[in-house]
Amino acid sequence: MLQAARRFGATDTVLADENTVAAVRELTGGRGADATFESAGAEEALQLSLEITRPARSEEHTSELQSRETISY
């Protein structure tokens, strides 16, 4: 999946695991990602995308959460 993102123009890709936030902060000088794309549909994935994307950001969510949990950012 990361290879496909690179083929379509992603400048950097990060595997979603326990080191994701630190990896994104390191790549961006602590700023956070300029844009994220989340399509997993899991609450954890949405929360992670909100956490790693900088303020005044661009986020694309193409999934529908099945949970009624509140997502805060």
C-alpha positions in Angstrom: 0.0 0.0 0.0 2.8 2.4 0.8 4.4 1.7 -2.6 1.1 2.7 -4.3 1.0 5.9 -2.4 4.5 6.7 -3.6 3.6 5.9 -7.2 0.7 8.4 -6.9 2.9 11.2 -5.6 3.3 10.8 -1.9 6.5 12.4 -0.9 6.8 10.5 2.4 4.9 7.4 3.8 4.8 6.1 7.3 3.6 2.7 8.4 0.8 2.9 11.0 2.1 1.3 14.1 3.1 2.4 17.7 5.8 4.7 16.2 3.7 6.6 13.8 3.3 9.8 15.7 7.1 10.0 16.4 7.9 9.2 12.8 5.6 11.9 11.5 7.0 14.5 13.9 10.5 13.6 12.9 9.8 13.8 9.2 8.1 17.2 9.7 10.4 18.9 12.2 7.7 18.5 14.8 5.0 20.3 12.8 2.8 17.4 11.7 1.7 16.2 8.3 0.4 18.8 5.7 -2.2 16.2 4.6 -3.5 12.8 5.6 -5.7 10.3 3.9 -7.7 7.8 6.1 -9.9 5.2 4.6 -9.8 2.3 7.1 -13.0 3.2 8.9 -11.7 2.4 12.3 -12.0 4.9 15.1 -8.3 4.4 15.9 -7.3 5.2 12.4 -9.4 8.4 12.4 -8.0 9.5 15.7 -4.4 8.8 14.5 -4.9 10.9 11.4 -6.1 13.8 13.5 -3.2 13.4 15.8 -0.5 13.4 13.1 -1.9 16.2 10.9 -0.7 19.7 11.6 -3.2 22.6 12.5 -4.7 24.2 9.5 -4.4 20.9 7.7 -5.9 18.9 4.9 -7.5 15.6 5.9 -9.4 13.2 3.7 -11.7 10.6 5.3 -13.4 8.3 2.9 -14.9 6.0 5.5 -17.8 5.9 7.8 -17.3 5.2 11.5 -19.7 2.6 12.9 -19.2 3.9 16.4 -21.0 6.7 18.2 -17.8 7.7 20.0 -16.8 11.4 20.0 -13.6 12.2 18.2 -11.8 15.2 19.6 -9.0 17.1 18.0 
